[in-house]
Amino acid sequence: DLAYDVRRLDASLLTIPLYGFLPPDDPRVRGTLEAVRRELLVDGFVQRYRHDAKVQHIDGLPPGEGAFFLCSFWFVDNLILLGELDEAEQMFERLLSLRNELGLLSEEYEPALQRLIGNFPQAFSHIGLVNTALRLDAALAAAGR
């Protein structure tokens, strides 16, 4: 299967309002966030797509990989855009708490094992952290917090 042929939810859809494809107030943005919350949020972390042993995966990897930090930061970004600042701040702080003693993040986090997994350190996880930190700081300042 090619990714374009698959009709399954993918957390990369959370980038739609981040890149301006739809405005944050479009109902589809909220609908996408809620779909990701229902189907891809596991123990407070976002998986890229649903892991099901019965479904062939589009990336060829076996089921059961961890949650992606970048996808979790995109989720926080969407919360910010939708004005859900309390939840955004809580989730962001939780993600920050998972950095190692040098402040570094891996590609993924395995909630069941409570450990960083995948490529380490992972640049795109840190890019997500910085982008989300800037967006959250601006939103909190605008809200007088």
VMD Tcl script that draws the C-alpha trace (Angstrom):
set ca {
  {0.00 0.00 0.00}
  {1.06 3.53 -0.68}
  {0.24 6.12 1.94}
  {-1.94 7.95 -0.58}
  {-4.09 4.85 -1.06}
  {-4.71 4.26 2.64}
  {-7.83 5.69 4.27}
  {-6.69 5.53 7.89}
  {-6.16 8.33 10.34}
  {-2.60 9.63 10.43}
  {-1.41 12.15 13.03}
  {0.37 14.14 10.32}
  {-3.09 15.57 9.57}
  {-2.52 17.72 12.66}
  {-0.18 19.84 10.53}
  {-3.05 21.08 8.34}
  {-3.74 24.21 10.42}
  {-0.05 24.64 11.27}
  {0.80 25.17 7.60}
  {-2.31 27.20 6.83}
  {-4.16 24.66 4.71}
  {-7.21 25.30 6.89}
  {-7.81 28.03 9.46}
  {-7.91 26.90 13.09}
  {-11.60 27.81 13.35}
  {-12.56 25.40 10.55}
  {-14.69 22.61 12.07}
  {-12.54 20.02 10.30}
  {-9.55 21.10 12.39}
  {-11.41 20.42 15.64}
  {-12.80 17.19 14.13}
  {-9.31 16.01 13.23}
  {-8.01 16.81 16.71}
  {-10.87 14.89 18.31}
  {-10.38 11.92 15.95}
  {-6.68 11.82 16.86}
  {-7.64 12.06 20.54}
  {-10.03 9.08 20.18}
  {-7.92 6.84 17.97}
  {-4.25 7.75 18.33}
  {-3.79 9.16 21.83}
  {-2.35 6.43 24.07}
  {-1.56 7.22 27.70}
  {-1.40 10.91 26.78}
  {0.97 10.47 23.82}
  {0.18 10.53 20.10}
  {0.95 7.61 17.82}
  {1.54 8.42 14.15}
  {-1.23 6.01 13.15}
  {-3.14 3.17 14.73}
  {-1.15 0.03 15.43}
  {-3.16 -3.07 14.76}
  {-1.54 -6.47 14.28}
  {-4.27 -7.43 11.80}
  {-3.60 -4.49 9.47}
  {-0.67 -4.32 7.08}
  {1.30 -1.19 7.87}
  {2.08 1.35 5.20}
  {5.65 1.78 6.44}
  {6.45 -1.94 6.54}
  {7.30 -1.85 10.25}
  {5.77 -4.32 12.69}
  {2.98 -3.08 14.94}
  {3.67 -1.76 18.39}
  {6.08 1.11 17.97}
  {5.96 3.93 20.48}
  {4.30 7.31 20.37}
  {6.05 10.00 18.35}
  {7.20 13.11 20.16}
  {6.71 15.24 17.06}
  {3.09 14.09 16.67}
  {2.49 14.82 20.35}
  {3.88 18.34 19.89}
  {1.58 18.81 16.87}
  {-1.33 17.79 19.08}
  {-0.33 20.45 21.62}
  {-0.02 23.00 18.80}
  {-3.59 22.24 17.74}
  {-4.81 22.62 21.31}
  {-3.16 26.04 21.41}
  {-4.71 27.10 18.11}
  {-8.12 26.04 19.41}
  {-7.67 27.98 22.65}
  {-7.37 24.92 24.90}
  {-4.45 26.47 26.78}
  {-4.77 24.61 30.09}
  {-4.68 21.20 28.40}
  {-1.93 22.36 26.04}
  {0.23 23.57 28.90}
  {-0.25 20.35 30.89}
  {0.59 18.13 27.93}
  {3.60 20.27 26.99}
  {4.97 20.10 30.54}
  {4.50 16.34 30.55}
  {6.42 16.03 27.27}
  {9.20 18.24 28.66}
  {9.47 16.02 31.73}
  {10.55 13.11 29.52}
  {13.82 14.71 28.41}
  {16.95 13.00 29.63}
  {19.46 14.61 32.00}
  {20.94 16.57 29.07}
  {17.53 17.82 27.95}
  {17.43 15.56 24.90}
  {14.54 13.66 23.36}
  {14.42 10.57 21.22}
  {12.18 9.97 18.23}
  {9.55 8.10 20.24}
  {8.39 7.31 23.74}
  {7.09 3.96 24.91}
  {4.48 4.66 27.62}
  {4.22 1.02 28.73}
  {7.97 0.83 29.35}
  {8.26 4.49 30.34}
  {11.35 5.00 28.23}
  {12.70 6.89 25.27}
  {13.00 4.71 22.17}
  {13.97 5.09 18.53}
  {16.60 7.40 17.10}
  {18.41 9.37 19.79}
  {18.75 12.27 19.89}
  {16.17 13.12 17.26}
  {16.31 16.58 15.67}
  {12.66 16.69 14.60}
  {11.53 16.01 18.16}
  {13.52 19.05 19.28}
  {12.20 21.15 16.40}
  {8.68 20.25 17.52}
  {9.56 21.16 21.10}
  {10.91 24.59 20.10}
  {8.01 25.39 17.76}
  {5.45 24.38 20.37}
  {7.26 26.29 23.13}
  {7.19 29.47 21.04}
  {3.53 29.01 20.10}
  {2.52 28.26 23.70}
  {4.50 31.19 25.09}
  {2.86 33.60 22.64}
  {-0.63 32.23 23.36}
  {-0.15 32.41 27.13}
  {1.19 35.97 26.86}
  {-1.79 36.98 24.70}
  {-4.08 35.49 27.35}
  {-2.32 37.49 30.06}
  {-0.74 34.46 31.68}
}
mol new
graphics top color blue
foreach p $ca { graphics top sphere $p radius 0.5 }
foreach p [lrange $ca 0 end-1] q [lrange $ca 1 end] { graphics top cylinder $p $q radius 0.2 }
display resetview
